[in-house]
Amino acid sequence: MVLGTSLTPITKLPDAVGVYRHLAEKWATTYLSPHHKRRLFGLSGFTELSTIEHLILLDLLGAADPSIRSYFLDTAWLFDGLVTAEHRLRDSGALHEFKQSSWKSFFVQRKGSDTSFGYIGDDHLPFLKRGVSILHLIANPFPRVWHTLKVIPFSECLAT
């Protein structure tokens, strides 16, 4: 499952965490009936929430030169996979806008079991509190264009 931040100005957004709190509650109490097209066929007691293996939150992405780090140990392997994929894309020439010498990864590469045990509170918290593993892909520090009404020229976002 992937959640993302709306481009709507913050002053017009409802309480986003409240919306996701309601969604997590609803999915935690909505049971799925067995169905021949589901991988859960023949099993009972599954809720919509219990079928989510990992929640990937795409947050504050789009500004140039983001710095993204791993926040949770149980999804560090997913984070590492993104780092590897980014390097493979660069090495294959698929990221042709970037010169090899000036290329900078969007990801702060982990070393060993290095993970930030702090996290940024956001839309994912109601799911985290219900035991869903989270991969929070958020630019940190927040981009200077975060939740502003200013129109950002496309050329400033092109590299992302």
N, C-alpha and C positions, 0 to 999 in steps of 0.2 A: 504494500500500500504506500502511496506517495501523497504527502500533503505539501502544499505550497502557500506562500504568502501572496495575498492579493495585491494588485497594483493600485487599488483604490486608495485614495488618501486616508490616512489614519483617522481623521476626524469624522469620516463617513462610515467607518467600520463598526460593526457591533462588537461586543466583548468577545474577541476571537477565542480566548481560552474557554469562556463559557459555552460557546458554540461547540467546541471540541469536547468539552466535559459532557455535554448533552449527548453528542454522537457516541462517545465511548460508553456512556451509560446505556444508551439504546442498543448498541451492538453487544454489550455484555449480557443483556437480558433478552436478546432475540435469538431463539434457538432455531437451528437449521434442521429441516427434515431430510432424511436420506433421499438421495436422488441419483439415478444411474449415471448422470454426467459429472457428478462430483467425485473427487478422489476420496471423499469420506463415506462413500456408499456402504451401507450396512452398519455404520457406526452411529451411535446416538449420543446426545448430550453435548453436542458442539454448538457454540454460539458463533455469531459472526465475528466477534472479537477474538475468540480462541483460534480462528483459522488464519489470523495475521501472523506470519512468521517474523517479519521485520517491518517497521514503519520507517520510511525514508522521508525526512522533512527537508524540502528544498526551501531555503530561507535567505532572503537578502542577496540573492545571486543575480548577476547581470551587469554590475558595475565592473570596470576594468581592474585587473590585478587583485582578485580576492585572495584571502589567506584562510584556508579551511583546515581545521584540525579534527582529530578523533576525540570524542568525548566519552564514549562508553566502551568498556572492555568487551562486552558480548557482541558488539558489532565492529570491533577493530579489524577483523578479517575482511569485512565488506569494504571498509575504508581503505585497507591495504590493496584490495582488488582494484579500487578506483585509481589509486596511485599508479599501480602497475599498468592499467589500461591507458592512463594518460601518457606514461612513458613510452608504451608501445605505439601509440598514435603519433607521438613526436618522432620516434625513431623511424617510422614507416613513411614519414613525410606528409602525413595527413593534416598536420597542423602547419601547413605551408606558410601561413601568415607570420609565423615566428621563425626568426633565424636561430639556428642551433646555438650560436654563441650568446644570444640575448634572451633565450627562452628561460622562463621562470615558472616552476610548477605552481598550480593553484593550491596544492595540498602541502601542509606541513608534515613531512614524512616522519612516521613514528620510528623510534629506535628500540628494538627489542619489545618489551612489554609496556613501553612508554605510552601512556594514555592520560589525557587530562581528566582528572576525577571531578573537576568542577564542571558545571554545565550552564548553559544559558536557558533560563526558564522561558518557555514559549508554548506554542500550540500542542506540543507533544506530551506535556505533563500529565493530562488525564489518562493517556494511553500507558505512559511509563508507570504510573501509580497502579495500573491494572495488570502489570507484568509483561507488557509488549516491549520487545527489544527495539531500540531507537538508533537510527543512523541520522544524526542531525548535521546536515550540510549547510553551514551558515558562515558567511564572511565575518571574520573577527580580526581587527576592530570593524565595527559597522561602517559601511560605505558612507562617504560624505553626502550622498544623495538619498540616504535612508529616509523614507516617508516624508518627502518634500513635495510640494506642488510644482516645483520647477521642472520644466521640460529639459531632459538631458539629451544632447545631440547623439544621434546614433553612432557617430564616429567614436565617441567616448566609450561606448559599450561594445564595439565591434570585436575587440580582442577576447571578450568573454564569450 
